[in-house]
Amino acid sequence: MAISKALVASLVFSLFLLHLVEAFDSNQAISSSGAQRSLLGIDCGAACKARCQLSSRPNLCKRACGTCCYRCKCVPKGTSGNLEDCSCYAKMTTHGGKRKCP
């Protein structure tokens, strides 16, 4: 009986440690600026800031760009155009059929 209690206790402790490690890894995925990094290592916050710097509505542009960057793992270079650099980014549309990504 004592062996089974020790086994259960060690199993619970191991699961707890695994949970802590996963939580630490997910916190590492968020940079100091709060922008999430994708699996490819792209900093969506910085990429979208550069993409939206000339936008007339920069906050809206950064929000839409951030969503697209997170889903596609890429942002086209420059402030507009260059959609051939990231086909996923170019193909995303809103419910109204308009292009979602700036």
Biotite code that builds the C-alpha atoms (Angstrom):
import biotite.structure as struc

atoms = struc.array([
    struc.Atom([0.000, 0.000, 0.000], chain_id="A", res_id=1, res_name="MET", atom_name="CA", element="C"),
    struc.Atom([2.821, 2.410, 0.860], chain_id="A", res_id=2, res_name="ALA", atom_name="CA", element="C"),
    struc.Atom([4.451, 1.796, -2.501], chain_id="A", res_id=3, res_name="ILE", atom_name="CA", element="C"),
    struc.Atom([1.302, 2.677, -4.407], chain_id="A", res_id=4, res_name="SER", atom_name="CA", element="C"),
    struc.Atom([0.843, 5.917, -2.430], chain_id="A", res_id=5, res_name="LYS", atom_name="CA", element="C"),
    struc.Atom([4.431, 6.884, -3.175], chain_id="A", res_id=6, res_name="ALA", atom_name="CA", element="C"),
    struc.Atom([3.913, 6.044, -6.837], chain_id="A", res_id=7, res_name="LEU", atom_name="CA", element="C"),
    struc.Atom([0.758, 8.151, -7.038], chain_id="A", res_id=8, res_name="VAL", atom_name="CA", element="C"),
    struc.Atom([2.451, 11.035, -5.226], chain_id="A", res_id=9, res_name="ALA", atom_name="CA", element="C"),
    struc.Atom([5.437, 10.966, -7.579], chain_id="A", res_id=10, res_name="SER", atom_name="CA", element="C"),
    struc.Atom([3.126, 10.809, -10.599], chain_id="A", res_id=11, res_name="LEU", atom_name="CA", element="C"),
    struc.Atom([1.145, 13.826, -9.402], chain_id="A", res_id=12, res_name="VAL", atom_name="CA", element="C"),
    struc.Atom([4.364, 15.729, -8.677], chain_id="A", res_id=13, res_name="PHE", atom_name="CA", element="C"),
    struc.Atom([5.712, 14.862, -12.160], chain_id="A", res_id=14, res_name="SER", atom_name="CA", element="C"),
    struc.Atom([2.525, 16.118, -13.809], chain_id="A", res_id=15, res_name="LEU", atom_name="CA", element="C"),
    struc.Atom([2.757, 19.322, -11.788], chain_id="A", res_id=16, res_name="PHE", atom_name="CA", element="C"),
    struc.Atom([6.338, 19.880, -12.943], chain_id="A", res_id=17, res_name="LEU", atom_name="CA", element="C"),
    struc.Atom([5.343, 19.201, -16.539], chain_id="A", res_id=18, res_name="LEU", atom_name="CA", element="C"),
    struc.Atom([2.586, 21.790, -16.244], chain_id="A", res_id=19, res_name="HIS", atom_name="CA", element="C"),
    struc.Atom([5.056, 24.358, -14.864], chain_id="A", res_id=20, res_name="LEU", atom_name="CA", element="C"),
    struc.Atom([7.499, 23.716, -17.717], chain_id="A", res_id=21, res_name="VAL", atom_name="CA", element="C"),
    struc.Atom([4.748, 24.155, -20.332], chain_id="A", res_id=22, res_name="GLU", atom_name="CA", element="C"),
    struc.Atom([3.590, 27.372, -18.669], chain_id="A", res_id=23, res_name="ALA", atom_name="CA", element="C"),
    struc.Atom([7.162, 28.676, -18.663], chain_id="A", res_id=24, res_name="PHE", atom_name="CA", element="C"),
    struc.Atom([7.589, 27.810, -22.359], chain_id="A", res_id=25, res_name="ASP", atom_name="CA", element="C"),
    struc.Atom([4.375, 29.608, -23.309], chain_id="A", res_id=26, res_name="SER", atom_name="CA", element="C"),
    struc.Atom([5.516, 32.694, -21.379], chain_id="A", res_id=27, res_name="ASN", atom_name="CA", element="C"),
    struc.Atom([8.805, 32.612, -23.283], chain_id="A", res_id=28, res_name="GLN", atom_name="CA", element="C"),
    struc.Atom([6.825, 32.817, -26.541], chain_id="A", res_id=29, res_name="ALA", atom_name="CA", element="C"),
    struc.Atom([5.649, 36.299, -25.582], chain_id="A", res_id=30, res_name="ILE", atom_name="CA", element="C"),
    struc.Atom([8.273, 38.978, -26.075], chain_id="A", res_id=31, res_name="SER", atom_name="CA", element="C"),
    struc.Atom([8.819, 41.899, -23.716], chain_id="A", res_id=32, res_name="SER", atom_name="CA", element="C"),
    struc.Atom([6.698, 44.144, -25.950], chain_id="A", res_id=33, res_name="SER", atom_name="CA", element="C"),
    struc.Atom([3.778, 41.733, -25.675], chain_id="A", res_id=34, res_name="GLY", atom_name="CA", element="C"),
    struc.Atom([3.951, 40.640, -29.299], chain_id="A", res_id=35, res_name="ALA", atom_name="CA", element="C"),
    struc.Atom([3.721, 36.928, -29.842], chain_id="A", res_id=36, res_name="GLN", atom_name="CA", element="C"),
    struc.Atom([6.480, 35.154, -31.674], chain_id="A", res_id=37, res_name="ARG", atom_name="CA", element="C"),
    struc.Atom([5.518, 32.445, -34.114], chain_id="A", res_id=38, res_name="SER", atom_name="CA", element="C"),
    struc.Atom([7.207, 29.075, -34.429], chain_id="A", res_id=39, res_name="LEU", atom_name="CA", element="C"),
    struc.Atom([9.416, 30.548, -37.141], chain_id="A", res_id=40, res_name="LEU", atom_name="CA", element="C"),
    struc.Atom([10.677, 33.255, -34.789], chain_id="A", res_id=41, res_name="GLY", atom_name="CA", element="C"),
    struc.Atom([9.036, 36.227, -36.512], chain_id="A", res_id=42, res_name="ILE", atom_name="CA", element="C"),
    struc.Atom([8.243, 39.118, -34.205], chain_id="A", res_id=43, res_name="ASP", atom_name="CA", element="C"),
    struc.Atom([4.729, 39.986, -35.372], chain_id="A", res_id=44, res_name="CYS", atom_name="CA", element="C"),
    struc.Atom([4.669, 43.200, -33.345], chain_id="A", res_id=45, res_name="GLY", atom_name="CA", element="C"),
    struc.Atom([7.784, 44.623, -34.985], chain_id="A", res_id=46, res_name="ALA", atom_name="CA", element="C"),
    struc.Atom([6.863, 43.362, -38.449], chain_id="A", res_id=47, res_name="ALA", atom_name="CA", element="C"),
    struc.Atom([3.382, 44.892, -38.248], chain_id="A", res_id=48, res_name="CYS", atom_name="CA", element="C"),
    struc.Atom([4.705, 48.143, -36.803], chain_id="A", res_id=49, res_name="LYS", atom_name="CA", element="C"),
    struc.Atom([6.954, 48.457, -39.849], chain_id="A", res_id=50, res_name="ALA", atom_name="CA", element="C"),
    struc.Atom([4.144, 47.416, -42.217], chain_id="A", res_id=51, res_name="ARG", atom_name="CA", element="C"),
    struc.Atom([1.657, 49.909, -40.745], chain_id="A", res_id=52, res_name="CYS", atom_name="CA", element="C"),
    struc.Atom([3.917, 52.901, -40.139], chain_id="A", res_id=53, res_name="GLN", atom_name="CA", element="C"),
    struc.Atom([2.399, 54.938, -43.003], chain_id="A", res_id=54, res_name="LEU", atom_name="CA", element="C"),
    struc.Atom([-1.203, 53.832, -42.468], chain_id="A", res_id=55, res_name="SER", atom_name="CA", element="C"),
    struc.Atom([-3.889, 56.467, -41.917], chain_id="A", res_id=56, res_name="SER", atom_name="CA", element="C"),
    struc.Atom([-5.341, 54.167, -39.229], chain_id="A", res_id=57, res_name="ARG", atom_name="CA", element="C"),
    struc.Atom([-2.252, 52.606, -37.618], chain_id="A", res_id=58, res_name="PRO", atom_name="CA", element="C"),
    struc.Atom([-4.004, 50.905, -34.680], chain_id="A", res_id=59, res_name="ASN", atom_name="CA", element="C"),
    struc.Atom([-6.525, 49.178, -36.937], chain_id="A", res_id=60, res_name="LEU", atom_name="CA", element="C"),
    struc.Atom([-3.743, 48.239, -39.353], chain_id="A", res_id=61, res_name="CYS", atom_name="CA", element="C"),
    struc.Atom([-1.562, 46.748, -36.591], chain_id="A", res_id=62, res_name="LYS", atom_name="CA", element="C"),
    struc.Atom([-4.467, 44.748, -35.160], chain_id="A", res_id=63, res_name="ARG", atom_name="CA", element="C"),
    struc.Atom([-5.379, 43.246, -38.546], chain_id="A", res_id=64, res_name="ALA", atom_name="CA", element="C"),
    struc.Atom([-1.735, 42.673, -39.441], chain_id="A", res_id=65, res_name="CYS", atom_name="CA", element="C"),
    struc.Atom([-1.094, 40.995, -36.089], chain_id="A", res_id=66, res_name="GLY", atom_name="CA", element="C"),
    struc.Atom([-3.952, 38.553, -36.652], chain_id="A", res_id=67, res_name="THR", atom_name="CA", element="C"),
    struc.Atom([-2.690, 37.748, -40.135], chain_id="A", res_id=68, res_name="CYS", atom_name="CA", element="C"),
    struc.Atom([0.917, 37.403, -38.963], chain_id="A", res_id=69, res_name="CYS", atom_name="CA", element="C"),
    struc.Atom([-0.065, 35.071, -36.140], chain_id="A", res_id=70, res_name="TYR", atom_name="CA", element="C"),
    struc.Atom([-2.055, 32.834, -38.495], chain_id="A", res_id=71, res_name="ARG", atom_name="CA", element="C"),
    struc.Atom([0.296, 32.933, -41.499], chain_id="A", res_id=72, res_name="CYS", atom_name="CA", element="C"),
    struc.Atom([3.664, 33.164, -39.722], chain_id="A", res_id=73, res_name="LYS", atom_name="CA", element="C"),
    struc.Atom([4.787, 35.869, -42.163], chain_id="A", res_id=74, res_name="CYS", atom_name="CA", element="C"),
    struc.Atom([4.307, 39.524, -43.100], chain_id="A", res_id=75, res_name="VAL", atom_name="CA", element="C"),
    struc.Atom([5.160, 40.895, -46.557], chain_id="A", res_id=76, res_name="PRO", atom_name="CA", element="C"),
    struc.Atom([8.054, 43.354, -46.657], chain_id="A", res_id=77, res_name="LYS", atom_name="CA", element="C"),
    struc.Atom([7.424, 47.062, -47.090], chain_id="A", res_id=78, res_name="GLY", atom_name="CA", element="C"),
    struc.Atom([4.472, 49.212, -46.116], chain_id="A", res_id=79, res_name="THR", atom_name="CA", element="C"),
    struc.Atom([2.125, 47.964, -48.852], chain_id="A", res_id=80, res_name="SER", atom_name="CA", element="C"),
    struc.Atom([1.979, 45.472, -51.697], chain_id="A", res_id=81, res_name="GLY", atom_name="CA", element="C"),
    struc.Atom([4.528, 42.649, -51.969], chain_id="A", res_id=82, res_name="ASN", atom_name="CA", element="C"),
    struc.Atom([1.731, 40.149, -51.248], chain_id="A", res_id=83, res_name="LEU", atom_name="CA", element="C"),
    struc.Atom([3.538, 37.509, -53.301], chain_id="A", res_id=84, res_name="GLU", atom_name="CA", element="C"),
    struc.Atom([6.002, 37.218, -50.384], chain_id="A", res_id=85, res_name="ASP", atom_name="CA", element="C"),
    struc.Atom([3.285, 35.660, -48.219], chain_id="A", res_id=86, res_name="CYS", atom_name="CA", element="C"),
    struc.Atom([0.450, 33.952, -50.095], chain_id="A", res_id=87, res_name="SER", atom_name="CA", element="C"),
    struc.Atom([-1.515, 33.084, -46.927], chain_id="A", res_id=88, res_name="CYS", atom_name="CA", element="C"),
    struc.Atom([-1.450, 36.755, -45.930], chain_id="A", res_id=89, res_name="TYR", atom_name="CA", element="C"),
    struc.Atom([-2.746, 37.753, -49.361], chain_id="A", res_id=90, res_name="ALA", atom_name="CA", element="C"),
    struc.Atom([-5.596, 35.202, -49.412], chain_id="A", res_id=91, res_name="LYS", atom_name="CA", element="C"),
    struc.Atom([-7.213, 36.067, -46.049], chain_id="A", res_id=92, res_name="MET", atom_name="CA", element="C"),
    struc.Atom([-10.554, 37.841, -46.442], chain_id="A", res_id=93, res_name="THR", atom_name="CA", element="C"),
    struc.Atom([-13.204, 39.348, -44.177], chain_id="A", res_id=94, res_name="THR", atom_name="CA", element="C"),
    struc.Atom([-16.797, 38.134, -44.030], chain_id="A", res_id=95, res_name="HIS", atom_name="CA", element="C"),
    struc.Atom([-17.591, 40.750, -46.688], chain_id="A", res_id=96, res_name="GLY", atom_name="CA", element="C"),
    struc.Atom([-15.024, 39.307, -49.087], chain_id="A", res_id=97, res_name="GLY", atom_name="CA", element="C"),
    struc.Atom([-12.537, 42.176, -48.737], chain_id="A", res_id=98, res_name="LYS", atom_name="CA", element="C"),
    struc.Atom([-8.854, 41.519, -48.142], chain_id="A", res_id=99, res_name="ARG", atom_name="CA", element="C"),
    struc.Atom([-8.278, 41.272, -44.379], chain_id="A", res_id=100, res_name="LYS", atom_name="CA", element="C"),
    struc.Atom([-4.556, 41.835, -44.174], chain_id="A", res_id=101, res_name="CYS", atom_name="CA", element="C"),
    struc.Atom([-3.063, 45.295, -44.796], chain_id="A", res_id=102, res_name="PRO", atom_name="CA", element="C"),
])
